[in-house]
Amino acid sequence: MRVPATQILGDVGKGYELTKDWFVEARLAIAARSIGMAVRASELALGWAQGA
């Protein structure tokens, strides 16, 4: 498929690098959310183990 030069993002053949750069923030958000859920799960498990 031919794409006009004005419609190309980044360098030709470097799309994977561009995608990796875009997903850095998403990965950080996913990691932060996962840590939050793990902390909450630990709190719930501790409360259950203590009979609360």
C-alpha positions as a Markdown table, in Angstrom:
| # | Residue | x | y | z |
|---|---|---|---|---|
| 1 | Met | 0.0 | 0.0 | 0.0 |
| 2 | Arg | 1.3 | 3.4 | -0.9 |
| 3 | Val | 1.1 | 6.1 | 1.8 |
| 4 | Pro | 1.9 | 9.7 | 1.2 |
| 5 | Ala | 5.0 | 10.9 | 3.0 |
| 6 | Thr | 2.9 | 13.5 | 4.9 |
| 7 | Gln | 0.9 | 10.6 | 6.5 |
| 8 | Ile | 3.9 | 8.6 | 7.8 |
| 9 | Leu | 4.5 | 8.6 | 11.5 |
| 10 | Gly | 8.2 | 8.4 | 12.4 |
| 11 | Asp | 10.7 | 6.6 | 10.2 |
| 12 | Val | 9.7 | 3.9 | 7.7 |
| 13 | Gly | 10.5 | 0.5 | 9.3 |
| 14 | Lys | 10.5 | 1.9 | 12.8 |
| 15 | Gly | 6.9 | 1.4 | 13.7 |
| 16 | Tyr | 7.7 | -1.0 | 16.5 |
| 17 | Glu | 9.9 | 1.5 | 18.1 |
| 18 | Leu | 7.2 | 4.2 | 17.9 |
| 19 | Thr | 4.6 | 1.8 | 19.4 |
| 20 | Lys | 7.0 | 0.9 | 22.3 |
| 21 | Asp | 7.4 | 4.6 | 23.1 |
| 22 | Trp | 3.6 | 5.2 | 23.1 |
| 23 | Phe | 3.0 | 2.3 | 25.5 |
| 24 | Val | 5.4 | 3.4 | 28.2 |
| 25 | Glu | 2.8 | 5.5 | 30.0 |
| 26 | Ala | 0.1 | 2.8 | 29.6 |
| 27 | Arg | 2.5 | 0.2 | 31.1 |
| 28 | Leu | 3.2 | 2.4 | 34.1 |
| 29 | Ala | -0.6 | 3.0 | 34.7 |
| 30 | Ile | -1.2 | -0.8 | 34.5 |
| 31 | Ala | 1.6 | -1.5 | 36.9 |
| 32 | Ala | 0.4 | 1.1 | 39.4 |
| 33 | Arg | -3.2 | -0.3 | 39.2 |
| 34 | Ser | -1.9 | -3.8 | 39.7 |
| 35 | Ile | 0.1 | -2.8 | 42.8 |
| 36 | Gly | -2.9 | -1.1 | 44.2 |
| 37 | Met | -5.0 | -4.2 | 43.7 |
| 38 | Ala | -2.3 | -6.4 | 45.3 |
| 39 | Val | -2.1 | -4.1 | 48.3 |
| 40 | Arg | -5.9 | -4.2 | 48.7 |
| 41 | Ala | -6.0 | -8.0 | 48.3 |
| 42 | Ser | -3.3 | -8.3 | 51.0 |
| 43 | Glu | -5.3 | -6.0 | 53.3 |
| 44 | Leu | -8.5 | -8.1 | 52.8 |
| 45 | Ala | -6.6 | -11.3 | 53.4 |
| 46 | Leu | -5.1 | -10.0 | 56.6 |
| 47 | Gly | -8.4 | -8.8 | 57.8 |
| 48 | Trp | -10.0 | -12.2 | 57.1 |
| 49 | Ala | -7.1 | -14.1 | 58.7 |
| 50 | Gln | -7.5 | -11.9 | 61.9 |
| 51 | Gly | -11.2 | -12.7 | 61.9 |
| 52 | Ala | -12.3 | -9.1 | 61.3 |
